[in-house]
Amino acid sequence: MKTLFICLVLFSGIVLGQDLPTLFPANPFDPNNDAARLFDAIDGWGTDEDKIISVLCYRTASQRDVITTTYNNQHGNLANDLQSDLTGNFKTLTIMLTHGMIKFLSIELHETMARPGTDEKSLTEIIMSRSNQELSEIRTFFLDYYGHSLVSEIEGDTSGAYQQLLIQMAEGLRDESTFLNMTAVEKDVDDLYEGGPAIEGTNEDLYIDVFSLRNYVHVDEVAVLYEEKYGTSLTTVVTTEFEGRDMGNALVSILQYSRDKAKYFASRFHESIAGVGTEDRDLMRLTISRCETDLGNIKTAYQNIYSVSLSSDVSDDTSGSYRSALLALID
């Protein structure tokens, strides 16, 4: 039995080198002082938006969660006070920053499905990029916060193979190891061919299992070997087998994320600010969710792909305190 183990840090797929955040924990950290600063910025006549930024955009999600609890215990309700005192995208962003990461992600998942139509790209992005542990915590929080399960909301807002893919990813069953078994890769390559291009119709359950259960190094190697063996990219295969369907788009996103997650997120940032108008909710979510993880890598990928810095594009597409807050998190 031929088995090859390759460590993730040596692999050219999902992670190349070390993840580089742009936001680090404040040290020393004084939640009482930070809560008092926020109250001082909001209380009375006028609002000191720069002071709000100096606290909320320079503390990690776990620190902001402590600050919010402290503020709520000592001064009232932080989210409500921001809601009353601020306007527009800056208000939305600062309220997002009062949430711990699990609450924030849970709300964002709900928002992708609660708004008219379903934002499938964002729904796929959030679920596929979270760890099994995070997904477990999200499922627990979601049920407590909304009174129904994440799975039931997915079931009510999606359908078919895409629904089943999302549910299986949301259940947090993906192999998270950083090793590659070439025998298993070769089997998946052949199975995907036999369950797709080689037959009339598509073995949807097979594609769901491979793309939702295998580790991302494995998925990327399957894509590489598939093209070598059959002369067609796996991206072409899934878009053909699931033509014009959310399922095909989701599988393409998983392939892109498996190949290079920094490039994948750089493209998501670019989609949020390219063209006429700005997808502000996407821009906020991407910034908040990646700044503590790998936004440094994403910025490098963005510069390499688009020949302009992410900060420059965000600055050109936003204004005022909203711009200042985003750039504080990005830079």
C-alpha positions, -999 to +999 in steps of 0.1 A: +000+000+000+015+033-011+011+060+014+029+093+013+027+118+042+034+154+034+034+181+061+012+211+054+040+236+060+059+221+031+030+219+008+022+246-018-016+245-013-037+261+015-009+275+036+025+286+024+045+296+055+031+313+085-002+330+088+003+367+094-024+387+112-027+425+112-044+428+146-027+416+178-039+415+214-033+448+233-008+444+260-013+457+287-050+453+285-073+472+308-110+466+300-122+490+326-102+518+311-113+509+276-150+508+287-146+542+303-130+556+272-158+544+251-184+558+275-166+591+274-165+591+236-203+584+234-217+603+265-229+638+263-230+662+233-214+649+202-194+617+196-157+612+196-154+587+167-116+587+167-117+576+204-141+548+195-117+536+168-087+538+191-104+512+213-125+489+192-101+487+162-070+480+183-083+451+205-089+415+194-123+400+194-118+382+227-107+415+243-136+434+227-160+409+242-146+416+276-148+453+270-184+450+259-193+430+290-175+455+312-192+485+295-226+468+298-221+462+335-209+498+343-224+521+317-255+506+301-255+488+267-226+494+243-243+482+212-274+502+219-254+534+226-234+530+194-267+524+176-281+557+190-250+578+185-236+567+151-249+564+116-242+545+084-215+519+078-194+532+107-223+524+130-227+489+115-190+482+117-186+493+154-216+472+165-200+442+147-169+449+167-188+446+200-193+409+194-171+380+202-160+361+171-185+332+175-214+356+179-201+377+150-198+347+127-232+334+138-249+367+130-231+369+097-243+334+087-279+343+097-276+376+076-265+357+045-298+338+046-321+363+062-318+391+036-339+389+004-323+362-016-294+341-003-258+353-005-244+318-014-208+330-019-206+344+016-225+315+031-200+291+016-170+313+025-179+315+062-187+278+067-157+264+047-132+286+064-140+279+100-125+251+121-145+221+134-143+236+169-155+270+157-184+254+138-194+234+169-194+267+190-213+285+162-240+257+161-244+260+199-246+298+199-269+299+169-294+277+185-294+297+218-295+331+201-320+324+173-341+297+189-335+273+159-305+254+146-281+266+119-289+234+100-326+242+100-319+277+087-297+262+059-325+237+051-351+265+049-330+287+026-311+263+002-319+231-016-305+201-034-268+191-034-257+225-023-279+223+008-264+189+017-228+202+011-234+231+034-250+209+061-221+184+060-195+212+062-214+229+090-215+197+110-177+201+113-166+166+102-138+176+079-104+159+084-082+187+098-049+169+096-020+183+076-010+150+059-016+136+025-023+099+017-016+095-020-035+062-022-066+079-010-060+108-033-058+085-063-090+067-053-108+100-051-095+111-084-108+079-101-141+080-081-148+116-091-142+107-128-164+076-126-190+095-106-191+125-130-178+127-165-179+089-171-216+086-164-249+101-174-257+125-145-236+130-114-230+110-082-237+141-060-232+123-027-196+114-038-188+150-046-203+162-014-182+137+007-149+145-011-153+183-009-167+184+027-148+157+045-113+156+031-086+179+044-077+208+022-043+195+012-060+163+000-086+183-020-059+203-037-038+173-046-069+156-060-074+186-082-037+185-094-037+147-100-072+148-117-060+173-143-028+153-149-046+120-154-077+131-173-066+163-190-094+185-176-093+207-146-115+197-117-128+233-117-141+227-153-155+193-142-176+207-113-188+237-132-199+214-160-215+187-138-233+213-117-238+240-144-256+271-134-261+258-099-250+271-064-233+237-059-208+242-087-199+277-075-194+263-040-171+235-052-151+260-072-147+281-040-135+251-021-109+243-048-097+279-047-095+279-010-076+246-010-051+259-035-043+291-018-065+306+009-047+340+008-055+343-030-090+331-024-097+358+002-079+385-019-104+378-046-132+380-022-120+414-010-117+425-046-152+414-054-165+435-024-150+467-037-146+463-075-170+479-099-198+503-091-207+505-054-193+485-025-205+453-009-200+468+025-212+439+046-188+416+028-159+441+032-166+444+070-170+407+075-138+398+056-118+424+075-130+415+109-129+377+104-094+377+089-075+405+107-065+382+136-056+353+114-040+359+080-049+394+067-012+401+063-009+372+038-041+383+021-027+418+016+004+404+000-017+382-023-039+412-032-009+433-041+005+405-063-027+398-081-041+434-086-009+455-085-024+478-059-025+475-022-057+464-004-055+495+018-054+518-012-084+502-028-104+502+005-094+538+010-106+548-025-139+530-020-148+542+015-148+575+035-148+591+069-146+572+101-158+541+083-126+542+062-104+550+092-118+521+112-113+496+083-078+508+077-069+505+114-079+468+112-062+462+078-029+480+085 
